[in-house]
């Protein structure tokens, strides 16, 4: 018998997007390593992958994150 039971952590009423099952979940159904969230609504959770793509694109084009560009001497 296991001494400690592994449980998903979260609260009912919080919404998540499960990366493993590719579905929206209310509350903790899957382990944290397999989900995005929490989100306030099921709709926001449903857009999790689109939101991640948008944020990645923003970060990739943000000049503050590129090491190959020369630093601004006036900074």
Jmol script that loads the backbone (N, CA, C; Angstrom):
load data "model"
ATOM      1  N   UNK A   1       0.842  -1.179   0.000  1.00  0.00           N
ATOM      2  CA  UNK A   1       0.000   0.000   0.000  1.00  0.00           C
ATOM      3  C   UNK A   1       0.888   1.244   0.000  1.00  0.00           C
ATOM      4  N   UNK A   2       0.568   2.158  -0.865  1.00  0.00           N
ATOM      5  CA  UNK A   2       1.356   3.385  -0.968  1.00  0.00           C
ATOM      6  C   UNK A   2       1.098   4.288   0.232  1.00  0.00           C
ATOM      7  N   UNK A   3       2.156   4.890   0.717  1.00  0.00           N
ATOM      8  CA  UNK A   3       2.044   5.792   1.852  1.00  0.00           C
ATOM      9  C   UNK A   3       1.391   7.111   1.445  1.00  0.00           C
ATOM     10  N   UNK A   4       1.778   7.612   0.285  1.00  0.00           N
ATOM     11  CA  UNK A   4       1.217   8.857  -0.223  1.00  0.00           C
ATOM     12  C   UNK A   4       0.551   8.586  -1.555  1.00  0.00           C
ATOM     13  N   UNK A   5      -0.642   9.100  -1.717  1.00  0.00           N
ATOM     14  CA  UNK A   5      -1.367   8.950  -2.973  1.00  0.00           C
ATOM     15  C   UNK A   5      -1.100  10.167  -3.839  1.00  0.00           C
ATOM     16  N   UNK A   6      -0.710   9.952  -5.080  1.00  0.00           N
ATOM     17  CA  UNK A   6      -0.507  11.071  -6.002  1.00  0.00           C
ATOM     18  C   UNK A   6      -1.873  11.581  -6.439  1.00  0.00           C
ATOM     19  N   UNK A   7      -2.065  12.883  -6.283  1.00  0.00           N
ATOM     20  CA  UNK A   7      -3.319  13.488  -6.699  1.00  0.00           C
ATOM     21  C   UNK A   7      -3.020  14.668  -7.609  1.00  0.00           C
ATOM     22  N   UNK A   8      -3.934  14.938  -8.509  1.00  0.00           N
ATOM     23  CA  UNK A   8      -3.841  16.153  -9.292  1.00  0.00           C
ATOM     24  C   UNK A   8      -4.193  17.312  -8.363  1.00  0.00           C
ATOM     25  N   UNK A   9      -3.518  18.427  -8.518  1.00  0.00           N
ATOM     26  CA  UNK A   9      -3.749  19.570  -7.642  1.00  0.00           C
ATOM     27  C   UNK A   9      -4.523  20.630  -8.408  1.00  0.00           C
ATOM     28  N   UNK A  10      -5.506  21.185  -7.800  1.00  0.00           N
ATOM     29  CA  UNK A  10      -6.321  22.228  -8.399  1.00  0.00           C
ATOM     30  C   UNK A  10      -7.628  22.324  -7.664  1.00  0.00           C
ATOM     31  N   UNK A  11      -8.496  23.217  -8.094  1.00  0.00           N
ATOM     32  CA  UNK A  11      -9.769  23.436  -7.431  1.00  0.00           C
ATOM     33  C   UNK A  11     -10.900  23.260  -8.433  1.00  0.00           C
ATOM     34  N   UNK A  12     -12.005  22.696  -8.005  1.00  0.00           N
ATOM     35  CA  UNK A  12     -13.173  22.680  -8.888  1.00  0.00           C
ATOM     36  C   UNK A  12     -13.560  24.111  -9.240  1.00  0.00           C
ATOM     37  N   UNK A  13     -14.006  24.325 -10.440  1.00  0.00           N
ATOM     38  CA  UNK A  13     -14.320  25.677 -10.910  1.00  0.00           C
ATOM     39  C   UNK A  13     -13.181  26.291 -11.691  1.00  0.00           C
ATOM     40  N   UNK A  14     -12.006  25.680 -11.640  1.00  0.00           N
ATOM     41  CA  UNK A  14     -10.885  26.095 -12.475  1.00  0.00           C
ATOM     42  C   UNK A  14     -10.883  25.183 -13.697  1.00  0.00           C
ATOM     43  N   UNK A  15     -10.545  25.740 -14.825  1.00  0.00           N
ATOM     44  CA  UNK A  15     -10.570  24.988 -16.074  1.00  0.00           C
ATOM     45  C   UNK A  15      -9.152  24.777 -16.573  1.00  0.00           C
ATOM     46  N   UNK A  16      -8.903  23.623 -17.158  1.00  0.00           N
ATOM     47  CA  UNK A  16      -7.587  23.234 -17.658  1.00  0.00           C
ATOM     48  C   UNK A  16      -7.727  22.649 -19.058  1.00  0.00           C
ATOM     49  N   UNK A  17      -6.621  22.669 -19.791  1.00  0.00           N
ATOM     50  CA  UNK A  17      -6.564  21.954 -21.066  1.00  0.00           C
ATOM     51  C   UNK A  17      -5.574  20.822 -20.886  1.00  0.00           C
ATOM     52  N   UNK A  18      -6.028  19.586 -21.045  1.00  0.00           N
ATOM     53  CA  UNK A  18      -5.172  18.419 -20.891  1.00  0.00           C
ATOM     54  C   UNK A  18      -4.435  18.152 -22.197  1.00  0.00           C
ATOM     55  N   UNK A  19      -3.118  18.201 -22.144  1.00  0.00           N
ATOM     56  CA  UNK A  19      -2.289  17.968 -23.326  1.00  0.00           C
ATOM     57  C   UNK A  19      -2.292  16.500 -23.723  1.00  0.00           C
ATOM     58  N   UNK A  20      -2.450  15.616 -22.759  1.00  0.00           N
ATOM     59  CA  UNK A  20      -2.433  14.179 -23.029  1.00  0.00           C
ATOM     60  C   UNK A  20      -3.726  13.730 -23.713  1.00  0.00           C
ATOM     61  N   UNK A  21      -4.870  14.155 -23.183  1.00  0.00           N
ATOM     62  CA  UNK A  21      -6.163  13.751 -23.727  1.00  0.00           C
ATOM     63  C   UNK A  21      -6.721  14.738 -24.747  1.00  0.00           C
ATOM     64  N   UNK A  22      -6.080  15.910 -24.849  1.00  0.00           N
ATOM     65  CA  UNK A  22      -6.494  16.972 -25.772  1.00  0.00           C
ATOM     66  C   UNK A  22      -7.950  17.367 -25.558  1.00  0.00           C
ATOM     67  N   UNK A  23      -8.253  17.664 -24.275  1.00  0.00           N
ATOM     68  CA  UNK A  23      -9.617  18.076 -23.962  1.00  0.00           C
ATOM     69  C   UNK A  23      -9.607  19.055 -22.790  1.00  0.00           C
ATOM     70  N   UNK A  24     -10.713  19.779 -22.658  1.00  0.00           N
ATOM     71  CA  UNK A  24     -10.911  20.720 -21.567  1.00  0.00           C
ATOM     72  C   UNK A  24     -11.423  19.937 -20.361  1.00  0.00           C
ATOM     73  N   UNK A  25     -10.887  20.271 -19.179  1.00  0.00           N
ATOM     74  CA  UNK A  25     -11.295  19.606 -17.941  1.00  0.00           C
ATOM     75  C   UNK A  25     -11.638  20.651 -16.894  1.00  0.00           C
ATOM     76  N   UNK A  26     -12.632  20.355 -16.084  1.00  0.00           N
ATOM     77  CA  UNK A  26     -12.909  21.215 -14.940  1.00  0.00           C
ATOM     78  C   UNK A  26     -12.273  20.585 -13.716  1.00  0.00           C
ATOM     79  N   UNK A  27     -11.511  21.395 -13.002  1.00  0.00           N
ATOM     80  CA  UNK A  27     -10.834  20.877 -11.818  1.00  0.00           C
ATOM     81  C   UNK A  27      -9.682  19.968 -12.195  1.00  0.00           C
ATOM     82  N   UNK A  28      -9.068  19.367 -11.217  1.00  0.00           N
ATOM     83  CA  UNK A  28      -7.894  18.537 -11.473  1.00  0.00           C
ATOM     84  C   UNK A  28      -8.284  17.110 -11.881  1.00  0.00           C
ATOM     85  N   UNK A  29      -8.093  16.782 -13.135  1.00  0.00           N
ATOM     86  CA  UNK A  29      -8.320  15.406 -13.578  1.00  0.00           C
ATOM     87  C   UNK A  29      -7.001  14.725 -13.908  1.00  0.00           C
ATOM     88  N   UNK A  30      -6.105  15.457 -14.534  1.00  0.00           N
ATOM     89  CA  UNK A  30      -4.829  14.883 -14.961  1.00  0.00           C
ATOM     90  C   UNK A  30      -3.678  15.552 -14.207  1.00  0.00           C
ATOM     91  N   UNK A  31      -2.516  14.915 -14.191  1.00  0.00           N
ATOM     92  CA  UNK A  31      -1.357  15.515 -13.503  1.00  0.00           C
ATOM     93  C   UNK A  31      -0.984  16.872 -14.106  1.00  0.00           C
ATOM     94  N   UNK A  32      -0.396  17.722 -13.292  1.00  0.00           N
ATOM     95  CA  UNK A  32      -0.019  19.071 -13.722  1.00  0.00           C
ATOM     96  C   UNK A  32       0.922  19.049 -14.920  1.00  0.00           C
ATOM     97  N   UNK A  33       1.765  18.033 -15.027  1.00  0.00           N
ATOM     98  CA  UNK A  33       2.718  17.971 -16.144  1.00  0.00           C
ATOM     99  C   UNK A  33       2.017  17.787 -17.485  1.00  0.00           C
ATOM    100  N   UNK A  34       0.754  17.405 -17.466  1.00  0.00           N
ATOM    101  CA  UNK A  34       0.011  17.142 -18.691  1.00  0.00           C
ATOM    102  C   UNK A  34      -1.055  18.186 -18.995  1.00  0.00           C
ATOM    103  N   UNK A  35      -1.008  19.349 -18.334  1.00  0.00           N
ATOM    104  CA  UNK A  35      -2.090  20.302 -18.571  1.00  0.00           C
ATOM    105  C   UNK A  35      -1.610  21.748 -18.557  1.00  0.00           C
ATOM    106  N   UNK A  36      -2.389  22.591 -19.249  1.00  0.00           N
ATOM    107  CA  UNK A  36      -2.237  24.039 -19.208  1.00  0.00           C
ATOM    108  C   UNK A  36      -3.353  24.571 -18.333  1.00  0.00           C
ATOM    109  N   UNK A  37      -3.070  25.620 -17.578  1.00  0.00           N
ATOM    110  CA  UNK A  37      -4.108  26.235 -16.786  1.00  0.00           C
ATOM    111  C   UNK A  37      -3.609  26.568 -15.402  1.00  0.00           C
ATOM    112  N   UNK A  38      -4.437  27.069 -14.583  1.00  0.00           N
ATOM    113  CA  UNK A  38      -5.893  27.131 -14.701  1.00  0.00           C
ATOM    114  C   UNK A  38      -6.362  28.346 -15.496  1.00  0.00           C
ATOM    115  N   UNK A  39      -7.543  28.197 -16.062  1.00  0.00           N
ATOM    116  CA  UNK A  39      -8.220  29.262 -16.784  1.00  0.00           C
ATOM    117  C   UNK A  39      -9.527  29.562 -16.068  1.00  0.00           C
ATOM    118  N   UNK A  40     -10.059  30.763 -16.286  1.00  0.00           N
ATOM    119  CA  UNK A  40     -11.307  31.166 -15.620  1.00  0.00           C
ATOM    120  C   UNK A  40     -12.534  30.509 -16.228  1.00  0.00           C
ATOM    121  N   UNK A  41     -12.478  30.220 -17.551  1.00  0.00           N
ATOM    122  CA  UNK A  41     -13.647  29.652 -18.221  1.00  0.00           C
ATOM    123  C   UNK A  41     -13.236  28.462 -19.077  1.00  0.00           C
ATOM    124  N   UNK A  42     -14.230  27.663 -19.428  1.00  0.00           N
ATOM    125  CA  UNK A  42     -13.977  26.526 -20.315  1.00  0.00           C
ATOM    126  C   UNK A  42     -13.542  27.011 -21.704  1.00  0.00           C
ATOM    127  N   UNK A  43     -14.086  28.143 -22.132  1.00  0.00           N
ATOM    128  CA  UNK A  43     -13.712  28.702 -23.431  1.00  0.00           C
ATOM    129  C   UNK A  43     -12.250  29.094 -23.492  1.00  0.00           C
ATOM    130  N   UNK A  44     -11.760  29.716 -22.422  1.00  0.00           N
ATOM    131  CA  UNK A  44     -10.335  30.072 -22.378  1.00  0.00           C
ATOM    132  C   UNK A  44      -9.468  28.821 -22.401  1.00  0.00           C
ATOM    133  N   UNK A  45      -9.888  27.801 -21.673  1.00  0.00           N
ATOM    134  CA  UNK A  45      -9.132  26.547 -21.661  1.00  0.00           C
ATOM    135  C   UNK A  45      -9.146  25.907 -23.043  1.00  0.00           C
ATOM    136  N   UNK A  46     -10.258  26.005 -23.745  1.00  0.00           N
ATOM    137  CA  UNK A  46     -10.356  25.448 -25.091  1.00  0.00           C
ATOM    138  C   UNK A  46      -9.425  26.126 -26.082  1.00  0.00           C
ATOM    139  N   UNK A  47      -9.053  27.357 -25.816  1.00  0.00           N
ATOM    140  CA  UNK A  47      -8.138  28.097 -26.683  1.00  0.00           C
ATOM    141  C   UNK A  47      -6.687  27.974 -26.233  1.00  0.00           C
ATOM    142  N   UNK A  48      -6.390  27.099 -25.291  1.00  0.00           N
ATOM    143  CA  UNK A  48      -5.059  27.017 -24.686  1.00  0.00           C
ATOM    144  C   UNK A  48      -3.950  26.836 -25.719  1.00  0.00           C
ATOM    145  N   UNK A  49      -4.131  25.961 -26.676  1.00  0.00           N
ATOM    146  CA  UNK A  49      -3.080  25.724 -27.671  1.00  0.00           C
ATOM    147  C   UNK A  49      -2.900  26.947 -28.575  1.00  0.00           C
ATOM    148  N   UNK A  50      -3.988  27.586 -28.932  1.00  0.00           N
ATOM    149  CA  UNK A  50      -3.901  28.799 -29.760  1.00  0.00           C
ATOM    150  C   UNK A  50      -3.207  29.920 -28.984  1.00  0.00           C
ATOM    151  N   UNK A  51      -3.548  30.055 -27.713  1.00  0.00           N
ATOM    152  CA  UNK A  51      -2.908  31.063 -26.867  1.00  0.00           C
ATOM    153  C   UNK A  51      -1.408  30.794 -26.749  1.00  0.00           C
ATOM    154  N   UNK A  52      -1.041  29.532 -26.589  1.00  0.00           N
ATOM    155  CA  UNK A  52       0.381  29.174 -26.493  1.00  0.00           C
ATOM    156  C   UNK A  52       1.111  29.505 -27.794  1.00  0.00           C
ATOM    157  N   UNK A  53       0.490  29.217 -28.936  1.00  0.00           N
ATOM    158  CA  UNK A  53       1.116  29.558 -30.229  1.00  0.00           C
ATOM    159  C   UNK A  53       1.303  31.067 -30.366  1.00  0.00           C
ATOM    160  N   UNK A  54       0.291  31.835 -29.967  1.00  0.00           N
ATOM    161  CA  UNK A  54       0.390  33.300 -30.046  1.00  0.00           C
ATOM    162  C   UNK A  54       1.510  33.826 -29.150  1.00  0.00           C
ATOM    163  N   UNK A  55       1.592  33.306 -27.937  1.00  0.00           N
ATOM    164  CA  UNK A  55       2.639  33.755 -27.017  1.00  0.00           C
ATOM    165  C   UNK A  55       4.017  33.355 -27.511  1.00  0.00           C
ATOM    166  N   UNK A  56       4.148  32.159 -28.057  1.00  0.00           N
ATOM    167  CA  UNK A  56       5.437  31.732 -28.613  1.00  0.00           C
ATOM    168  C   UNK A  56       5.867  32.639 -29.755  1.00  0.00           C
ATOM    169  N   UNK A  57       4.926  32.995 -30.624  1.00  0.00           N
ATOM    170  CA  UNK A  57       5.249  33.891 -31.740  1.00  0.00           C
ATOM    171  C   UNK A  57       5.692  35.250 -31.215  1.00  0.00           C
ATOM    172  N   UNK A  58       5.005  35.750 -30.187  1.00  0.00           N
ATOM    173  CA  UNK A  58       5.400  37.036 -29.587  1.00  0.00           C
ATOM    174  C   UNK A  58       6.815  36.959 -29.021  1.00  0.00           C
ATOM    175  N   UNK A  59       7.120  35.884 -28.320  1.00  0.00           N
ATOM    176  CA  UNK A  59       8.451  35.734 -27.716  1.00  0.00           C
ATOM    177  C   UNK A  59       9.531  35.580 -28.780  1.00  0.00           C
ATOM    178  N   UNK A  60       9.208  34.860 -29.859  1.00  0.00           N
ATOM    179  CA  UNK A  60      10.208  34.647 -30.915  1.00  0.00           C
ATOM    180  C   UNK A  60      10.549  35.938 -31.648  1.00  0.00           C
ATOM    181  N   UNK A  61       9.614  36.870 -31.679  1.00  0.00           N
ATOM    182  CA  UNK A  61       9.870  38.131 -32.376  1.00  0.00           C
ATOM    183  C   UNK A  61      10.256  39.259 -31.428  1.00  0.00           C
ATOM    184  N   UNK A  62      10.342  38.980 -30.135  1.00  0.00           N
ATOM    185  CA  UNK A  62      10.720  39.995 -29.154  1.00  0.00           C
ATOM    186  C   UNK A  62      12.241  40.148 -29.161  1.00  0.00           C
ATOM    187  N   UNK A  63      12.743  41.332 -29.489  1.00  0.00           N
ATOM    188  CA  UNK A  63      14.196  41.508 -29.574  1.00  0.00           C
ATOM    189  C   UNK A  63      14.917  41.317 -28.235  1.00  0.00           C
ATOM    190  N   UNK A  64      14.209  41.428 -27.131  1.00  0.00           N
ATOM    191  CA  UNK A  64      14.848  41.227 -25.829  1.00  0.00           C
ATOM    192  C   UNK A  64      15.263  39.785 -25.591  1.00  0.00           C
ATOM    193  N   UNK A  65      14.726  38.848 -26.374  1.00  0.00           N
ATOM    194  CA  UNK A  65      15.011  37.428 -26.158  1.00  0.00           C
ATOM    195  C   UNK A  65      16.026  36.868 -27.139  1.00  0.00           C
ATOM    196  N   UNK A  66      16.617  37.708 -27.985  1.00  0.00           N
ATOM    197  CA  UNK A  66      17.571  37.222 -28.977  1.00  0.00           C
ATOM    198  C   UNK A  66      18.991  37.554 -28.540  1.00  0.00           C
ATOM    199  N   UNK A  67      19.771  36.528 -28.295  1.00  0.00           N
ATOM    200  CA  UNK A  67      21.167  36.713 -27.863  1.00  0.00           C
ATOM    201  C   UNK A  67      22.081  37.081 -29.014  1.00  0.00           C
ATOM    202  N   UNK A  68      21.679  36.809 -30.246  1.00  0.00           N
ATOM    203  CA  UNK A  68      22.554  37.047 -31.386  1.00  0.00           C
ATOM    204  C   UNK A  68      22.547  38.500 -31.858  1.00  0.00           C
ATOM    205  N   UNK A  69      21.688  39.333 -31.305  1.00  0.00           N
ATOM    206  CA  UNK A  69      21.675  40.748 -31.709  1.00  0.00           C
ATOM    207  C   UNK A  69      22.578  41.549 -30.780  1.00  0.00           C
ATOM    208  N   UNK A  70      23.256  42.533 -31.307  1.00  0.00           N
ATOM    209  CA  UNK A  70      24.140  43.350 -30.447  1.00  0.00           C
ATOM    210  C   UNK A  70      23.328  44.113 -29.431  1.00  0.00           C
ATOM    211  N   UNK A  71      23.892  44.288 -28.253  1.00  0.00           N
ATOM    212  CA  UNK A  71      23.193  45.026 -27.200  1.00  0.00           C
ATOM    213  C   UNK A  71      23.212  46.517 -27.497  1.00  0.00           C
ATOM    214  N   UNK A  72      22.204  47.185 -27.035  1.00  0.00           N
ATOM    215  CA  UNK A  72      22.075  48.620 -27.197  1.00  0.00           C
ATOM    216  C   UNK A  72      23.054  49.313 -26.238  1.00  0.00           C
ATOM    217  N   UNK A  73      24.020  50.072 -26.744  1.00  0.00           N
ATOM    218  CA  UNK A  73      25.002  50.711 -25.874  1.00  0.00           C
ATOM    219  C   UNK A  73      24.383  51.787 -24.974  1.00  0.00           C
ATOM    220  N   UNK A  74      23.216  52.318 -25.338  1.00  0.00           N
ATOM    221  CA  UNK A  74      22.584  53.361 -24.557  1.00  0.00           C
ATOM    222  C   UNK A  74      21.734  52.809 -23.424  1.00  0.00           C
ATOM    223  N   UNK A  75      21.649  51.517 -23.266  1.00  0.00           N
ATOM    224  CA  UNK A  75      20.842  50.898 -22.213  1.00  0.00           C
ATOM    225  C   UNK A  75      21.442  51.024 -20.888  1.00  0.00           C
TER     226      UNK A  75
END
end "model"
wireframe off; spacefill off
backbone 0.3
color backbone group
